[in-house]
Structure formats: C-alpha cells, structure tokens
C-alpha cells in the first residue's frame, strides 16, 4: 500500500508541475539534454553548437474529433494489432511472475491471464472513450512542443493525469480516472476471493496509470529514435 501510495504522489506532482498550455509556435529543433548553455545563450544558439539537436516537424494542430473519428480511434486503440501485441507482451510478463498462481502455467494459464488483461483493457477503454466524448475530451496522445529530455518526458507522462479539451484547453483527465478505477474494480471480480479488497483495487488502478505513462513517454520519443536510426 505504501508503494502504490508513493507512486500516486509522484504522478500527482507530475501533474502539478506541468504549466498551463498556451498557443505557442513549436520550435524546429529539440535538444535532448539541455535547452541552453551556462553562458546564457538561447536554445537556438546551443543547437548550432551541439550534435544533440534533433530536427522535428511542428506538431499537427488537431481539430475536434467527429463521432465517426472517435469510434474509429476507439476500435483501433482497443482491438488493433498493436493493442493486442501489447496485451500479449504484458501477459507474458505476468505469466513469468506467476500472477494469480491459481490460474496455473502453460497455455491454459496464459489464456486466462490474457483474457483477464484484455478484459480489463476493453472495459477501461470503453468507459474512457465514452466519457471523453461526453466531456468533450480528446483521448489521443499529443507530443510535446518543448525542448529537453526531462521536459518532454514530464509532458508525456503528465498526459496520464490531464486531458486536452476540444477547445484546446486542458483539465484533469476525469474520464481516464473514472475508467481506470472502474476497470480495476470490475477486473478483480473474476479473480479469486483474496483479490477482492480495496488495496487490490487501488494497486491495480495505480499500475494501470503507470503503464499508460510509460507508453506515453515511449510514444513521445519513438519518432526521434527512429529518425536517429535512419528509419
């Protein structure tokens, strides 16, 4: 309980440390490790002197999603090949850790763990996308327009805790919190009795938010990594 509480506190601090979004022109370059030098030069000057400057296109300004676009995104993000692959990888980790020992090992144990993980994800995504549409929130991930490795990672992880609205503003991601909590509770009902406790519900919700934060950070930097690898 103490560990999960600590994780929640850290995520809350991330959310609070994110400044309010404003409409600014995105820079043409991003510096991975610094946004200036000790002499007070600007980030643009530093970029001309260091090989750590990575060119990047200006992020696309997204328009509010239509109903059909929301439905298409929901189906793709929940039942698409990438989503299924993520679930398969996570299930493999749970199998190796022998999560829920009562389910056993082998293909039978893997199948039960996969069904459980996918069921929790489907419930979470369904509630999240439904509430996001109701609250006029954009469920899609948005890459940062900042410079610096830490700032970009903070921005990406913080999107687990806040949501962009259709009008371009931001607020606490109520739809994600409700969906995560509901999915954590429901998914524990098909597990053995010893998993039906407040501590288990809370731990599952925090882990789910942590996984979302890790995926956001990966999505933030993967295009840059691919560019560096020449792909």
N, C-alpha and C positions, 0 to 999 in steps of 0.2 A: 504493500500500500504506500509505503514511504517513497519507493522508487517511482511509481506511477504519479504520485503527487508532485514529485520533483520535476518530472517530465512536463506535466501540465503547467507548472510555474514557469519553466523555461519557455514554453510555447507562448504563454501569456506575455512574457517580457518581449518576445519577438514581435508580437502584435503591437504592443505599446510603443516599441522603438521605431515602427515604420511611420515616416512622416506622411501627412496628408497628400494625396495625389493632386498634382496640378498639371495643366496642359503646357508642356514644355517641348521644345524641339529636341529630339533624340540625337545624341552625338553620333558621328560617323564611325568613331572608333571606341573600343572598350579596352581599358587597361586591366589586366588580370589581377595585379597585385598592388598597384598604387594609382592614385589619381593626381599626383603631383610630386614635386621633389622637395627636399629640405630647404632649398633656397627660395621657395615660394613661387616657383614657376607654375603655370597653369597645366592642366592635364594635357591640353593640346601640345604644349611645348615638350612635355615629358614624353609624349607619344613619338615625337620626331627623333628622340634620342635613345629610345629603348626598343628592343625587339619584342617586348611583351605586349605591344599594342596590337589588338586583333580587330581587323575591319569587320563591320557588321552593318547590315541593312537597317534602315529605320523601321521600327516595329509598325505593322499594319494597324491603322485605326479601325477597330471593329465596329460595325453597325449593330444595333439591337437585333437579336435573333428572332426570326419569324417562327411561327408554330411548327412548320414543317422542318425547319432547320434544327429546332430543339429536339424534335422527335428523332431525326436522323442522327444527331450527335449522341443522343441517349442510347440508341441501338448500337452505334459503332463503339462507343466507350464502354458499354456493358457486355455486349456479345461479340465484339470484333475479335479478330485473331490475336491482336496484341494483348487485349484484356484476358483472353483465355490462356495465353502464354504466361502472363504474369501470375495468374492463379496457379498454373501448373508448377511454376518455379517455387512459389510460396508454399505450395502443398508438399513439394519435395523437401523443403527445409523443415516443415512441421513433421513430416514422416521421419526424418533423421533425428529430430529432437524427441520423437515419440510423444507428440502432443496428443492428449486424450488416450492414454495407454489402453483403455477399454476397447478401443477400435482395432487394436492389433496392428500387425505389419502385413507385408505382402500387398498384392493388388487389391484385396478386399479392404485393408486398412487405408491404402492410398485413395481408393474410390470414395470411402466415407469422408476422408479429410478434404478431398477435392470438392465433393458435393456440399460440405459444410462451408468451406471458404467461398465457393461460388454463390451459394445461397445468401450468405451474409453480404457479399458484394452486390448482388442483384437487388436485395432489399434496400441497401444503403443508396445505391444509385437511383432506384425508382423513387424513393422518398425525396432525395436531394433534387432531382430534376423536376419533380412535380412542384415542390415548394419554391425552387428557383424561378420557375415560370410564374407562379402565383405572386412572388415577391419582386418580380422583375429584376432578378439577378442573372448575371452571365456565368454559367457553370464552367466555361472554358478557362484554361490556363493562359496567362499573359506574361510574356517575357519582359524582363526589366529594361528600362531605358537609362539605367545608371552605369557608372564606371566602378571598377574594383570588384575583386573576387568576393569579399565579405559582404558588401552592399547588395550585390546581385543574389548571392545565396540567401541573405536575410529576406530580400524581397520575395524570392521564390518560396521559401519555407513559410513566410507570412501569409501567403495566399491560402494556406490551410485554414487560417483563422479569420480572414476577411473576404468579402466578395465585392466584385465590381457590379455596379448597378447599370441598368440600360442607359441611364442618362450620363454615364461616365464617372459618377462619384463612387465612393466606397463606404462600406459599413461592415460591421461584424457579420460573419457568414452564418446567420441564423439557420438557413436551410441545411448547411453541412453539419452543424452541431446537432440539430434535431435528428437528421438522417443517421448520423454516426451512432448516437445514443440509442435510437430505436433499433437499428440493425444489431448492435451489440447485445441488447436485451433479448430480442427475438431469437438470434442465433444460438444463444445459450440454452434455450428451451428444449432443443433437440439433443443436447449433450446430457451426460449423466447428472444425477441429482446434485452432486457436490459442486457443480459449476453454476448452480442457481443461487448466486449470492451477489450482494451489492458490490463487493470487492471485485468479483469476476466481471461484472458488467462494466465497471469503471475501468478496469485494466484493459479490457478488450477495446473500449472506445478510445482510450489514450493511444494504444498500439496502432489502431486504425488511423488516427490522425497523424501519428509519427510516420507511418508508411506513406501517407499522402504527401507529407512534407518532403520526404526523401525522393519521391517520384517527381515532385515539382522542381527540386534542385537539379535532378538529372535532366529534366526537360529544358531547364534554363541553359545548361552548359553543353548539352549534347550537340547542337548545331555547330558550336565553336570547336568542339573536339573533332567532329567530322571534317570541318574545314582545315584544321591543323594536320589531319591525317591525309588530306588531299582527296577526300571522297566527295 
